[in-house]
Amino acid sequence: MNWLSKRFTFVIIPDANQTVQRFRLSGLVIILLPIVVLLLTLCAILFFLLLSRHASVTDTLKNQLAASALQYEQQLSDNENHISELQTNLVRLSEQAQAMENKMVEINALGSQLKQLAGIDTKSPVSISSLHTVEGGQGGEELPLQEEAGDDLYMQTSKHYAEVLQQMDAMIPQLQDTKKAVVAYQKILQITPTIWPTDSRKVTSLFGIRKDPFTGRATYHSGFDIGGNTGDPIYAAADGIVTISERDRVHGINVMIDHGRGVSTRYLHLHKNIAEVGDKVQKGEVIGELGSTGRSTGPHLHYEVSINGKNVDPVPYIKADRKEP
């Protein structure tokens, strides 16, 4: 190891005309100098590799960040579109709620009309909204829906549906009452003589004072006469029980039906009676055949309506034709 402590002289001769330069270095410096150069070179290489790796990682992160930003922008755009769609659906839902409310008003009005027909006192329905939209021209500037406006629309729509539900709850007992009244009205209508007792509509003599066809004198006619052909069917004008089914000199073959509530009908001058005393007959059921028996000038039906034993004009009671079974 003695040579490490020795000093070595290095001579540099630039040109013949210049001074020779000498450097004296110890053996240790001569050995350490290449090692230092090698270490510096290795450090430089390592730094370059680290810098390259850092640049690669940075580029990768930039690409990932750009991709994430693009994805977030797409999600944001999708969310905005979804929010816009929800707002549009909310507006459509609000329109449906308004339309439902208008329909409920119509149903209430119809229920009131049915109650009036059935004889139930009722008040006119009151609409929650005084105005409603109809089909027609529309326009205006397209402005974005603010969040507060969306909240207000949601609250209004929720209120509309709550009010409609309240109306529905209130309508159920009302409609049940209406149904009972209509059923009762139908029962009354069924025992009220409201249909033509014949297929013929040929009225030959009206109710009231007339000239007697036999004597020519002014007399009282207790019903009205409908001309027809012998054998034509005679129909019960309402539900009831047959109380008379007989033949006499004046009325000929005749049938009387008691409809209850003091109302009765009578059918005179029949060719044949089909219904017998005690029979329960239904409205429109055949009870006999048209004829010319008794005090009659030709084939016809003499039809009477009696209220509490008093004959009245049958014409105002006739409202409709017989329904085919």
RAKA-V310241 format. One line per field, one symbol per residue. ss: DSSP state (H for helix, E for strand, - for the rest). phi: phi as a letter, one per 30 degrees, with the letter a starting at -180 (. if undefined). burial: + if it has 24 or more other ideal C-beta (glycine too) atoms within 12 Angstrom, else -. A space follows every 10 residues. Layout:
BEGIN
ss: ???
phi: ???
burial: ???
END
This chain:
BEGIN
ss: -HHHH-EEEE EE-------- EEEEEEHHHH HHHHHHHHHH HHHHHHHHHH HHHHHHHHHH HHHHHHHHHH HHHHHHHHHH HHHHHHHHHH HHHHHHHHHH HHHHHHHHHH HHHHHHHH-- ---------- ---------- ------HHHH HHHHHHHHHH HHHHHHHHHH HHHHHHHHHH HHHHHHHHHH ----E----- -EEEE--EEE E------EEE E--EEEE--- --EEE----E EEEEEEEE-- -EEEEEEEEE --EEEEEEEE EEE------E E----EEEEE E--------E EEEEEEE--E EE--HHH--E -----
phi: .dddddcccc cccdbdccdd cbbcbddddd ddeddddddd dddddddddd dddddddddd dddddddddd dddddddddd dddddddddd dddddddddd dddddddddd ddddddddic dacddcddcd bbdbdldbak ddcddddddd ddddddddde dddddddddd dedddddddd dddddddddd ccdccddbdd cddcacdjda dddcciddbc cdabcbdace jddccddadl cdcbbbbbdd didbbbbcci hicbbbbcid daccdcejdc cceiddclbd abdidbclea cccbbbchic dbddedddca ddddd
burial: ---------- ---------- ---------- ---------- ---------- ---------- ---------- ---------- ------+--+ ---+--++-+ ++-++-++-- ++-++--+-- ----+--+-- ---------- ---------- --+--++--+ +-++--+--- +--++--+-- +--------+ ++++++++++ --+++-+--- ---------- ++++++++-+ -+++++++++ ++++++---- +++++++++- --++++++++ +++++---+- ++++++++++ ++++-+--++ ++++++---- ++-+--++-- -+---
END
